[in-house]
Amino acid sequence: MNRITALFSEKKNNNLNVYFTAGFPKINDTTLILKSLQEGGADLVEIGMPYSDPVADGETIQQANQVALDNGMTVKLLFEQLAGIREQGITVPILLMGYVNPVLQFGVEAFCQKCQEVGIDGLILPDMPASVYEEEYKATFDKYGILNIFLITPQTSESRIKHIDEISHGFIYMVSSASTTGAKSGISDVQEEYFERVNAMNLKNPRLIGFGISDNETFKKASSHAAGAIIGSAFIKMLSTSTDLDGDTKAFVKMVKGQ
């Protein structure tokens, strides 16, 4: 069973998925941060593949992308860094998140094969349309056991949400607002209405809420409406000023989970 599927079959709530950008703040920090997130208690880890034009991301993640690219991070190097991590005791589900262009440049089948080799469980490619995935890439993803995670927003129609639910496995990434990524102040009544509307649809897949989650309060509120939440920008901000990546990462996870 895929590690993502296994996680949600065992743990129905309060799942924390933490995002960070590969190669940030330093080129060789990727595996250290990954291990520290697992040891700190993160339930899933989402590793961002740096891209030169991350249009869906806010300023914090855009800057991290640029630093990582300037550091020399590439998809090829990321796979090299992740080689052997499963043999080194990393058991947490891992997703790669990014834009579809670098995947196409690498070659979709070669990319999925590499994911399988190093132990990646899923991909999040926000700019890949569901129809393109179904028609052109689903068979390849399935061949290598890689889950494709789709995003929904408050503007996504009910029929489209139901279709995404039908073709999804693992979880659905529930974007809390139509804005770019970044820590916002709290979760609004309008967002809660959206969460409740989607809950009422009785989807088969669990949801994780992302965009605007930054601390224990927003994590708990999001988890009351879904299977958990995703934190990115707040963690990136912490990494950018950290003098002890291992200790600060573990402390950050524990703070968010209220431990």
N, C-alpha and C positions, 0 to 999 in steps of 0.2 A: 504493500500500500504506500502511496505517495506520503511523504512526511507531513505535508499540509493537511491532506485529508485525514490522516491519522490523528493529528493534533485536534482538529475540530470534532472528531468523533469522540474524543476523550474529554476535552475541555470546552464547555459550551459558552463560557463567559469570561470577561476580564482578560482577554488575550491582548498582549501588547506586542505590536509590530514596530520595530525601530528602523528608520531609514538613515543611511549615511552614504556619502559619496565616496566611491573608490578612489584612493590616491589623495585623500584629503584628511588632515591637513598636510601630511607628508606622503610621499609616494609609497613608502613601505608600511604605512599604518593600517592597511586594510585588514590583515589577519589578526593583528593585535586588537583592534576595535571589535571585530567579530567575536573573538574569544571572550573579551570582557563583557560584551552584551549578553552572551550565553551565561556566563558565570554570574552576572548581575541579576538574571532572571527574565530576560526578554523571551517571549514565546515564539516569535518569528523575527527574522532579520531580513531587511530589504536593502540590497546594495545597489546604489545608483551608478550607472555607466555614464561617465561624463560626456557631455555633448555640447557642441559650440553654440547651439541655438535652442536652449530649453524653454520653449515658449509658455509651457503650462506652469512654470515654476516662478516663485517670487524671488526677490533680490538675494535673500540669504543663500538659497540653493543655487541660483545662477552664479553667484560669486564663488561658491565651493566648486562648481563645475569648472569655472575658469582656472582656479588655482590648481585643480587636479590635472587639467589639460596642460597647463604650464609646467607642472611637475613631470609630465611625460606619460601620464596614464593613458592606456589604450585598452581595447577589449582583449586583445591578445595577451597583454601583460596581466590583466585581471585574471584571466584563466590560468596563467602561469602561477600567480600568487595563490590562487585557490586550490591548486593541485595538491592532493594529499590531505586536505583539511578534515575529511571524514575519518581518515586513519589517525588523525591527531586528537580525536575525541570531540569534534564538533557534531552534535546531534540535532541542533535546532533547525527547523525548516528555513531554507534560504531562497529568497527570490532575487532576481536581477530586475531592476527597473530602469527604463530609459526610453529612447525614441527608436523608431523602427529602422531608420536609415543605417545606423552602424551595424545592425543585425543583417540587413540586406547586403551591405558591403562585405561582411564577413562570410555571408552565405548561410541561408536559413538552416539547411540540413547540417552543415558543419558546425554552426552555432549550437543547435540543439544537441548534437553529438557531444560537443565539448561540455555543455551543461550536464549531460548525463555522466560523463567521465568524472567531473569534479564534484558531483553531488548537489547540483542545483535542482530545486524542486519546482520552481515556477517562474514565469516572466510576467512583467507588467509593462505593456507597450501602449501608452495612452493614445498615440496617434495612429494605431492600426485599426481600421474599421472592422467591426465584427464580420461583415460580409466577406471581406478580403481574407480574414483568418479562416472562416469556414470553407471558402472555396479553394484557397491556395495553400494554407499552411497547417490546418488542423491535423491532417493525416501525419505530417512530419512531427508535430509536437507530440501526438499520441504515440508514435513509433518509439520515441525516446523517453516517454513518461514525464513530459514537461507540461505542467498546467499553465494555461493562459488566463490571467486574471483581468477581468473587465472592470471598467469604471462606470458608475452611474452618478448623475448629478440631480439637483432639484428640478432641472429642466428636462430630464430624460422622461419620455412618455411611458405610460403604464405598459403599453404593448411592447415597447422596446425593452423595458426592464424585465418583462416576462420572457422575452426571447433570449436575453442575456442569461437569465437564470437557467433556461433550458440547455444552453450550450456550455454552461460553466461547470467547473468542478473546483473544489477547494473553498474559495470564498469570493464574494463580490466586494470590490473597493467602492465604498459609498462616500463620494466626495460631499463634504458638508455644505459647500457653497460653490457658486459659479466663478469665484475669484481665483487668483493664482495661489500657490502654496504659501504658507507662512502662518506663524502663530498669531491668532486673533485673541481678543479679550472675551473669553467665554463663549457659550453656545446660546444663540438667540431663540426666541419663541417660534419664529418662522422656521428655523432649522429643526426644532423639535417636532413641529407639525409634519415636516417632510419625513423625518425618521419614523414617525408613527404611521404615516400614510404607506410607507414601504413595508413596515412590519405587518400592516393589515393585509398585505398581498399574500402572506404565507408562502414566501419563496422557499425553495428546497435548499438553497445555499445560505450559509451564514454570511453576515456582513461585517466588515471592519470599517469604522468611520475615520476618515482622514481629512486633513486641512483644518487648521485651527486648534489642534490638540497640543497642549504645551506643558501641562502639570497634572497633579493628582486630581484636582477638581474637574477639569475638562475631561480627563480620562474616565473618571467615575461616571460622569454624566453621559458621555458617549457610550460607555459599556452598559448603561441602563437601557439603551435603545438598540444595541447590537451585540455581537459576540466579542467586541473589543474595539481597539482603536489603533491608529497609526500615527506615530510622531516622527517628524522629519526636521523642520526648520529649527525648532527649539533645541534639538540635539546637536545639529550642525553649529548653532551659535555657541553652545557649550564647548564643543570641540575646538572652535576657533580661538578660544581663550584659555584652554586647558594647559596646565603644566604637568599633569599626571593623567595621561589618557586612560590607563587601566583603572585607577582608583576613581577618577571622576566619572567614567562611563558607568561603572557599577553603582556609584552613588546616584547618578541620574536615573537609572532604571528603578532603583529602590524608591526614590522620591516620587516618581510618576505612579508607581504601583502602591504607594502608601505603606511601604514596609519599613 
